[in-house]
């Protein structure tokens, strides 16, 4: 009923930038928290950045300590899309990045269910 489709991954050099996008589609009533997780080889999936829907002009964001000051999360509520601008990339940012969203859809309203994208690979060369 809900799909998350990521785009924007790829190869970047250390110190470079990439921008990830994730669009939610389907029988959506409301998208609440959206965000990004990542999983590096041999490691557990970890939260990178989350953004909680506020009013029309404000949202609250939370970042992992390892990306604070380098990554910026934003969202376009009209498009049900979340973005992750990644600057000053480091080799340790290499991972598969997964989009996450809490979505209330026609079959679940008013309850929100958790959805995940299939992941997009980000590789940072040193």
Secondary structure, 3 states (H helix, E strand, C coil): CEEEEEECCEEEECCCCEEEEEEEEECEEEEEEEEEEEECCCCCCEEEEEEEECCCCCEEEEECCCCCCCEEEEEEHHHCEEEEEECCCCHHHCEEEEEEEEEEECCCCCCCEEEECCCEEEEEEC
